[in-house]
Amino acid sequence: MFKENQLTKEIINLKNKKNAIILAHYYQLPEIQDIADYVGDSLQLAKLSLNNNANIIIFCGVHFMAETAKILSPEKKVLLPDLEAGCSLADSCPQDKFKKFIDAHKDYKVISYINCTAETKALSDIICTSSNAKEIVESFPRDQKLIFAPDKNLGAYINSITNRSMKLWDGVCEVHDILRAERIMKLIEDNPDAKFIAHPECQDNVLKLADFVGSTSSMIKYTRESSAKKFIIATETGIVHKMKHESPEKEFIIVPSDETCNCNDCPDMKKITLEKIYNTLKYENNEIYLNRNLINEASKPLKRMLKIS
């Protein structure tokens, strides 16, 4: 196989030859973010999946993200460099159990976080992301009963800032839920000049310590615009690459998931590599397939979200 520089050139050549576009999430490896046409959070990538002229979308993220791209652009070939790149949060909400939950609450509208399977999306009234969850929830009348799935931490946070009492599905993102307040308090104590910022998928006792709570893109914006020179960050390690690019003079400390490293990596996000991207582009394998009925049903709540946002 090629060395990294040559591999990057080969990917670019193949991409141009095949009219392909590479979309990457902020949690991807730095070298993948650098080669991507666009890097973004879930909302940005959903919009980019819909608004591009490519024939092929190479999605550098996890399975539900590639599914979302296929739902929004069913005429395009959507390729995921590693089909085993899943999501603990999406897996926490299986279709059969979620349908029973919905059926038991007939007078509720269903808001599903975009971090869910196509089948879960198809059961929902509208989708949201962490960037627009507050906006989506507040688009419903205050007397409308709501189900929020699958992330209970994000749902609880949105309840707290909207004064709602949505019924929450019992799911979490293992990458954010694992972060502990005790470890963060020690980091804050050791770095009194730092701002602590957190993703709303973290537990409530973590969020209460934060100077700022926001989506991936909002956290990047906060660190860029803040006068602070040091930040403690409760989310996935990959975000630091963009933060360093935009604010090279600032220091970023990731809240570690355990004592073995100064990192908090999503194992599924990190399954994507340059070599896998090259092979997927060359052979056009690892394609996302969804049946037409599922695409039709799942696209409705996604398009409702995009109309509002």
C-alpha positions as a Markdown table, in Angstrom:
| # | Residue | x | y | z |
|---|---|---|---|---|
| 1 | Met | 0.0 | 0.0 | 0.0 |
| 2 | Phe | 1.1 | 3.6 | -0.6 |
| 3 | Lys | 2.7 | 5.9 | 2.0 |
| 4 | Glu | 0.4 | 8.5 | 3.5 |
| 5 | Asn | 1.3 | 11.4 | 1.1 |
| 6 | Gln | 0.9 | 9.2 | -1.9 |
| 7 | Leu | -2.3 | 7.6 | -0.5 |
| 8 | Thr | -3.8 | 11.1 | -0.1 |
| 9 | Lys | -2.9 | 11.9 | -3.8 |
| 10 | Glu | -4.4 | 8.7 | -5.0 |
| 11 | Ile | -7.7 | 9.4 | -3.1 |
| 12 | Ile | -7.9 | 12.9 | -4.5 |
| 13 | Asn | -7.3 | 11.6 | -8.1 |
| 14 | Leu | -10.0 | 8.9 | -7.7 |
| 15 | Lys | -12.4 | 11.3 | -6.1 |
| 16 | Asn | -12.0 | 13.8 | -9.0 |
| 17 | Lys | -12.2 | 11.0 | -11.6 |
| 18 | Lys | -15.4 | 9.6 | -10.2 |
| 19 | Asn | -17.1 | 12.9 | -9.2 |
| 20 | Ala | -17.1 | 11.9 | -5.6 |
| 21 | Ile | -17.3 | 14.0 | -2.4 |
| 22 | Ile | -15.8 | 13.2 | 0.9 |
| 23 | Leu | -17.8 | 14.2 | 4.0 |
| 24 | Ala | -16.3 | 13.8 | 7.4 |
| 25 | His | -17.4 | 14.3 | 11.0 |
| 26 | Tyr | -15.3 | 16.3 | 13.5 |
| 27 | Tyr | -14.6 | 13.1 | 15.4 |
| 28 | Gln | -12.6 | 11.6 | 12.5 |
| 29 | Leu | -8.9 | 11.2 | 12.5 |
| 30 | Pro | -7.0 | 14.4 | 11.7 |
| 31 | Glu | -5.6 | 13.1 | 8.4 |
| 32 | Ile | -9.2 | 12.3 | 7.3 |
| 33 | Gln | -10.5 | 15.7 | 8.3 |
| 34 | Asp | -7.7 | 17.2 | 6.2 |
| 35 | Ile | -8.5 | 15.3 | 3.1 |
| 36 | Ala | -12.3 | 15.8 | 3.3 |
| 37 | Asp | -14.2 | 18.2 | 1.1 |
| 38 | Tyr | -16.3 | 19.2 | 4.0 |
| 39 | Val | -16.0 | 18.6 | 7.8 |
| 40 | Gly | -19.0 | 19.2 | 10.0 |
| 41 | Asp | -21.4 | 18.1 | 12.8 |
| 42 | Ser | -24.5 | 16.1 | 12.2 |
| 43 | Leu | -26.7 | 19.0 | 11.1 |
| 44 | Gln | -24.1 | 20.4 | 8.7 |
| 45 | Leu | -23.4 | 17.0 | 7.2 |
| 46 | Ala | -27.1 | 16.3 | 6.7 |
| 47 | Lys | -27.4 | 19.6 | 4.8 |
| 48 | Leu | -24.3 | 18.8 | 2.7 |
| 49 | Ser | -25.7 | 15.4 | 1.9 |
| 50 | Leu | -28.7 | 17.0 | 0.3 |
| 51 | Asn | -26.9 | 19.9 | -1.4 |
| 52 | Asn | -24.1 | 18.7 | -3.6 |
| 53 | Asn | -23.6 | 17.7 | -7.2 |
| 54 | Ala | -21.5 | 14.6 | -6.6 |
| 55 | Asn | -22.4 | 11.1 | -8.0 |
| 56 | Ile | -20.8 | 9.4 | -5.0 |
| 57 | Ile | -20.7 | 10.4 | -1.3 |
| 58 | Ile | -17.9 | 8.9 | 0.7 |
| 59 | Phe | -19.1 | 9.3 | 4.3 |
| 60 | Cys | -16.4 | 9.3 | 6.9 |
| 61 | Gly | -18.4 | 8.9 | 10.1 |
| 62 | Val | -20.6 | 6.1 | 11.5 |
| 63 | His | -23.4 | 4.0 | 10.0 |
| 64 | Phe | -26.4 | 6.2 | 11.0 |
| 65 | Met | -24.7 | 9.2 | 9.3 |
| 66 | Ala | -24.2 | 7.4 | 6.1 |
| 67 | Glu | -27.8 | 6.2 | 6.2 |
| 68 | Thr | -29.0 | 9.8 | 6.7 |
| 69 | Ala | -27.0 | 10.8 | 3.6 |
| 70 | Lys | -28.7 | 8.0 | 1.6 |
| 71 | Ile | -32.2 | 9.0 | 2.9 |
| 72 | Leu | -31.7 | 12.6 | 1.8 |
| 73 | Ser | -30.0 | 11.7 | -1.5 |
| 74 | Pro | -31.4 | 8.3 | -2.5 |
| 75 | Glu | -30.2 | 8.8 | -6.1 |
| 76 | Lys | -26.6 | 9.0 | -5.1 |
| 77 | Lys | -24.2 | 6.1 | -4.3 |
| 78 | Val | -23.3 | 6.5 | -0.6 |
| 79 | Leu | -20.3 | 4.6 | 0.6 |
| 80 | Leu | -19.1 | 4.0 | 4.2 |
| 81 | Pro | -15.4 | 3.0 | 4.3 |
| 82 | Asp | -16.1 | 0.6 | 7.2 |
| 83 | Leu | -19.6 | -0.9 | 7.5 |
| 84 | Glu | -18.8 | -1.9 | 11.0 |
| 85 | Ala | -18.6 | 1.7 | 12.2 |
| 86 | Gly | -21.7 | 1.7 | 14.3 |
| 87 | Cys | -23.0 | 3.8 | 17.2 |
| 88 | Ser | -23.8 | 2.8 | 20.8 |
| 89 | Leu | -26.5 | 5.4 | 21.0 |
| 90 | Ala | -28.3 | 4.2 | 17.8 |
| 91 | Asp | -28.0 | 0.6 | 19.0 |
| 92 | Ser | -29.7 | 1.5 | 22.3 |
| 93 | Cys | -33.0 | 2.2 | 20.5 |
| 94 | Pro | -34.0 | -1.0 | 18.5 |
| 95 | Gln | -37.0 | -0.5 | 16.3 |
| 96 | Asp | -39.3 | -3.2 | 17.8 |
| 97 | Lys | -38.9 | -1.9 | 21.4 |
| 98 | Phe | -39.2 | 1.7 | 20.3 |
| 99 | Lys | -42.4 | 1.0 | 18.4 |
| 100 | Lys | -44.0 | -0.6 | 21.5 |
| 101 | Phe | -42.9 | 2.5 | 23.5 |
| 102 | Ile | -44.6 | 4.8 | 21.0 |
| 103 | Asp | -47.7 | 2.7 | 20.8 |
| 104 | Ala | -48.0 | 2.9 | 24.6 |
| 105 | His | -48.1 | 6.7 | 24.4 |
| 106 | Lys | -50.6 | 7.4 | 21.6 |
| 107 | Asp | -51.1 | 11.1 | 22.2 |
| 108 | Tyr | -47.3 | 11.9 | 22.1 |
| 109 | Lys | -45.3 | 13.4 | 19.2 |
| 110 | Val | -41.9 | 11.8 | 18.7 |
| 111 | Ile | -38.7 | 13.7 | 18.4 |
| 112 | Ser | -35.7 | 11.6 | 17.6 |
| 113 | Tyr | -32.1 | 12.7 | 17.8 |
| 114 | Ile | -30.4 | 12.2 | 14.5 |
| 115 | Asn | -28.1 | 9.6 | 16.2 |
| 116 | Cys | -30.5 | 6.8 | 15.5 |
| 117 | Thr | -31.1 | 4.2 | 12.8 |
| 118 | Ala | -33.2 | 4.7 | 9.7 |
| 119 | Glu | -35.9 | 2.5 | 11.2 |
| 120 | Thr | -36.1 | 4.7 | 14.3 |
| 121 | Lys | -36.3 | 7.8 | 12.1 |
| 122 | Ala | -39.2 | 6.3 | 10.2 |
| 123 | Leu | -41.1 | 6.0 | 13.4 |
| 124 | Ser | -40.6 | 9.6 | 14.4 |
| 125 | Asp | -42.5 | 12.8 | 13.7 |
| 126 | Ile | -39.4 | 15.0 | 13.4 |
| 127 | Ile | -35.6 | 14.6 | 13.8 |
| 128 | Cys | -33.2 | 17.0 | 15.7 |
| 129 | Thr | -29.5 | 17.4 | 16.2 |
| 130 | Ser | -27.7 | 18.7 | 19.2 |
| 131 | Ser | -27.3 | 22.0 | 17.3 |
| 132 | Asn | -31.1 | 22.5 | 16.8 |
| 133 | Ala | -32.7 | 20.3 | 19.5 |
| 134 | Lys | -34.0 | 23.4 | 21.5 |
| 135 | Glu | -35.4 | 25.0 | 18.3 |
| 136 | Ile | -37.1 | 21.7 | 17.3 |
| 137 | Val | -38.7 | 21.1 | 20.7 |
| 138 | Glu | -39.9 | 24.7 | 20.9 |
| 139 | Ser | -41.6 | 24.4 | 17.5 |
| 140 | Phe | -44.3 | 22.3 | 19.3 |
| 141 | Pro | -47.0 | 23.9 | 21.4 |
| 142 | Arg | -46.2 | 23.8 | 25.1 |
| 143 | Asp | -49.2 | 21.6 | 25.8 |
| 144 | Gln | -48.1 | 18.9 | 23.2 |
| 145 | Lys | -46.8 | 15.8 | 24.9 |
| 146 | Leu | -43.5 | 14.8 | 23.5 |
| 147 | Ile | -41.2 | 11.7 | 23.4 |
| 148 | Phe | -37.5 | 12.3 | 23.0 |
| 149 | Ala | -35.2 | 9.5 | 21.9 |
| 150 | Pro | -32.7 | 8.0 | 22.1 |
| 151 | Asp | -30.3 | 10.1 | 24.2 |
| 152 | Lys | -31.7 | 10.6 | 27.7 |
| 153 | Asn | -28.9 | 13.0 | 28.7 |
| 154 | Leu | -29.5 | 15.3 | 25.8 |
| 155 | Gly | -33.3 | 15.0 | 26.4 |
| 156 | Ala | -32.9 | 15.9 | 30.0 |
| 157 | Tyr | -30.7 | 18.9 | 29.2 |
| 158 | Ile | -33.3 | 20.2 | 26.6 |
| 159 | Asn | -36.0 | 19.7 | 29.2 |
| 160 | Ser | -34.1 | 21.8 | 31.7 |
| 161 | Ile | -33.6 | 24.7 | 29.3 |
| 162 | Thr | -37.1 | 24.7 | 27.8 |
| 163 | Asn | -39.0 | 23.9 | 31.0 |
| 164 | Arg | -40.5 | 20.9 | 29.3 |
| 165 | Ser | -41.2 | 17.4 | 30.7 |
| 166 | Met | -40.6 | 15.2 | 27.6 |
| 167 | Lys | -40.7 | 11.5 | 28.1 |
| 168 | Leu | -37.2 | 10.2 | 27.6 |
| 169 | Trp | -36.0 | 7.0 | 26.0 |
| 170 | Asp | -33.4 | 5.3 | 28.1 |
| 171 | Gly | -30.3 | 5.5 | 25.7 |
| 172 | Val | -26.9 | 7.1 | 26.0 |
| 173 | Cys | -23.7 | 7.7 | 24.0 |
| 174 | Glu | -21.0 | 5.7 | 25.6 |
| 175 | Val | -18.4 | 8.2 | 24.6 |
| 176 | His | -20.0 | 11.0 | 26.5 |
| 177 | Asp | -21.9 | 9.1 | 29.3 |
| 178 | Ile | -18.6 | 7.7 | 30.5 |
| 179 | Leu | -17.2 | 11.1 | 31.5 |
| 180 | Arg | -17.2 | 11.6 | 35.3 |
| 181 | Ala | -17.7 | 14.8 | 37.2 |
| 182 | Glu | -15.0 | 13.9 | 39.8 |
| 183 | Arg | -12.3 | 13.8 | 37.1 |
| 184 | Ile | -13.5 | 17.0 | 35.6 |
| 185 | Met | -13.5 | 18.8 | 39.0 |
| 186 | Lys | -9.9 | 17.8 | 39.4 |
| 187 | Leu | -9.0 | 19.2 | 36.0 |
| 188 | Ile | -10.8 | 22.4 | 36.8 |
| 189 | Glu | -8.9 | 22.6 | 40.1 |
| 190 | Asp | -5.6 | 22.0 | 38.3 |
| 191 | Asn | -6.4 | 24.5 | 35.6 |
| 192 | Pro | -8.1 | 27.5 | 37.2 |
| 193 | Asp | -7.6 | 29.7 | 34.1 |
| 194 | Ala | -9.4 | 27.2 | 31.8 |
| 195 | Lys | -13.0 | 27.3 | 30.6 |
| 196 | Phe | -14.8 | 24.0 | 30.9 |
| 197 | Ile | -17.1 | 23.2 | 27.9 |
| 198 | Ala | -19.3 | 20.1 | 27.4 |
| 199 | His | -21.4 | 18.4 | 24.9 |
| 200 | Pro | -25.1 | 17.9 | 26.0 |
| 201 | Glu | -24.8 | 14.1 | 25.6 |
| 202 | Cys | -22.9 | 14.2 | 28.9 |
| 203 | Gln | -24.5 | 13.5 | 32.3 |
| 204 | Asp | -26.3 | 16.2 | 34.1 |
| 205 | Asn | -23.7 | 16.5 | 36.9 |
| 206 | Val | -21.1 | 17.1 | 34.3 |
| 207 | Leu | -23.1 | 19.7 | 32.4 |
| 208 | Lys | -23.8 | 21.7 | 35.7 |
| 209 | Leu | -20.0 | 22.2 | 36.0 |
| 210 | Ala | -19.7 | 23.7 | 32.5 |
| 211 | Asp | -19.1 | 27.3 | 31.5 |
| 212 | Phe | -20.7 | 26.4 | 28.1 |
| 213 | Val | -22.8 | 23.5 | 26.9 |
| 214 | Gly | -23.3 | 23.1 | 23.1 |
| 215 | Ser | -23.1 | 21.0 | 20.0 |
| 216 | Thr | -19.8 | 20.1 | 18.4 |
| 217 | Ser | -19.9 | 23.0 | 16.0 |
| 218 | Ser | -21.0 | 25.4 | 18.8 |
| 219 | Met | -18.1 | 24.2 | 21.0 |
| 220 | Ile | -15.7 | 25.0 | 18.2 |
| 221 | Lys | -17.2 | 28.4 | 17.7 |
| 222 | Tyr | -17.0 | 29.1 | 21.4 |
| 223 | Thr | -13.3 | 28.3 | 21.6 |
| 224 | Arg | -12.6 | 30.4 | 18.5 |
| 225 | Glu | -14.5 | 33.5 | 19.9 |
| 226 | Ser | -13.6 | 33.2 | 23.6 |
| 227 | Ser | -10.9 | 35.4 | 25.1 |
| 228 | Ala | -9.8 | 32.4 | 27.2 |
| 229 | Lys | -6.5 | 30.7 | 26.3 |
| 230 | Lys | -7.2 | 27.3 | 27.8 |
| 231 | Phe | -10.2 | 24.9 | 27.6 |
| 232 | Ile | -11.2 | 21.7 | 29.2 |
| 233 | Ile | -13.4 | 19.8 | 26.8 |
| 234 | Ala | -15.9 | 17.0 | 27.5 |
| 235 | Thr | -16.5 | 15.3 | 24.2 |
| 236 | Glu | -14.7 | 13.2 | 21.6 |
| 237 | Thr | -11.0 | 13.7 | 21.0 |
| 238 | Gly | -11.3 | 14.4 | 17.2 |
| 239 | Ile | -12.8 | 17.9 | 17.9 |
| 240 | Val | -9.4 | 19.2 | 19.0 |
| 241 | His | -8.0 | 19.1 | 15.5 |
| 242 | Lys | -10.4 | 21.7 | 14.2 |
| 243 | Met | -10.0 | 23.8 | 17.4 |
| 244 | Lys | -6.2 | 23.8 | 17.1 |
| 245 | His | -6.5 | 24.8 | 13.4 |
| 246 | Glu | -8.7 | 27.7 | 14.2 |
| 247 | Ser | -7.0 | 28.8 | 17.5 |
| 248 | Pro | -3.3 | 27.5 | 17.3 |
| 249 | Glu | -2.3 | 29.8 | 20.2 |
| 250 | Lys | -4.8 | 28.2 | 22.6 |
| 251 | Glu | -4.5 | 25.0 | 24.8 |
| 252 | Phe | -7.1 | 22.2 | 24.7 |
| 253 | Ile | -7.5 | 19.5 | 27.4 |
| 254 | Ile | -9.8 | 16.6 | 26.6 |
| 255 | Val | -11.5 | 15.0 | 29.6 |
| 256 | Pro | -10.1 | 11.5 | 29.5 |
| 257 | Ser | -12.4 | 8.5 | 29.4 |
| 258 | Asp | -10.1 | 6.6 | 31.8 |
| 259 | Glu | -6.6 | 6.8 | 33.4 |
| 260 | Thr | -4.8 | 5.2 | 30.4 |
| 261 | Cys | -4.6 | 8.2 | 28.1 |
| 262 | Asn | -5.4 | 11.9 | 27.7 |
| 263 | Cys | -8.1 | 11.1 | 25.2 |
| 264 | Asn | -11.7 | 10.1 | 24.7 |
| 265 | Asp | -11.9 | 8.3 | 21.4 |
| 266 | Cys | -15.1 | 6.8 | 19.8 |
| 267 | Pro | -13.9 | 3.4 | 18.7 |
| 268 | Asp | -16.4 | 3.4 | 15.8 |
| 269 | Met | -15.4 | 6.8 | 14.5 |
| 270 | Lys | -11.8 | 5.8 | 14.6 |
| 271 | Lys | -12.5 | 2.7 | 12.4 |
| 272 | Ile | -12.3 | 4.9 | 9.3 |
| 273 | Thr | -8.8 | 5.1 | 7.8 |
| 274 | Leu | -7.2 | 6.6 | 4.7 |
| 275 | Glu | -6.5 | 3.1 | 3.4 |
| 276 | Lys | -10.2 | 2.2 | 3.8 |
| 277 | Ile | -11.3 | 5.4 | 2.0 |
| 278 | Tyr | -9.0 | 4.6 | -0.9 |
| 279 | Asn | -10.2 | 1.0 | -1.2 |
| 280 | Thr | -13.9 | 2.1 | -1.0 |
| 281 | Leu | -13.4 | 4.7 | -3.7 |
| 282 | Lys | -11.4 | 2.4 | -5.9 |
| 283 | Tyr | -13.8 | -0.6 | -5.8 |
| 284 | Glu | -17.0 | 1.4 | -4.9 |
| 285 | Asn | -17.8 | -1.2 | -2.2 |
| 286 | Asn | -19.4 | -0.8 | 1.3 |
| 287 | Glu | -22.5 | 0.8 | -0.2 |
| 288 | Ile | -25.4 | 1.8 | 2.0 |
| 289 | Tyr | -28.6 | 0.1 | 0.8 |
| 290 | Leu | -32.1 | 1.1 | 2.1 |
| 291 | Asn | -35.4 | 0.0 | 0.6 |
| 292 | Arg | -37.6 | 2.7 | -1.0 |
| 293 | Asn | -40.4 | 2.5 | 1.6 |
| 294 | Leu | -37.9 | 3.0 | 4.4 |
| 295 | Ile | -36.3 | 6.0 | 2.6 |
| 296 | Asn | -39.7 | 7.6 | 2.0 |
| 297 | Glu | -40.8 | 7.2 | 5.7 |
| 298 | Ala | -37.5 | 8.3 | 7.2 |
| 299 | Ser | -37.1 | 11.3 | 4.9 |
| 300 | Lys | -40.3 | 12.9 | 6.1 |
| 301 | Pro | -39.1 | 13.7 | 9.7 |
| 302 | Leu | -35.6 | 14.7 | 8.4 |
| 303 | Lys | -37.1 | 17.1 | 5.9 |
| 304 | Arg | -39.3 | 18.6 | 8.6 |
| 305 | Met | -36.2 | 19.3 | 10.6 |
| 306 | Leu | -34.3 | 20.8 | 7.7 |
| 307 | Lys | -37.3 | 23.1 | 6.9 |
| 308 | Ile | -37.2 | 24.5 | 10.5 |
| 309 | Ser | -33.4 | 24.7 | 10.6 |
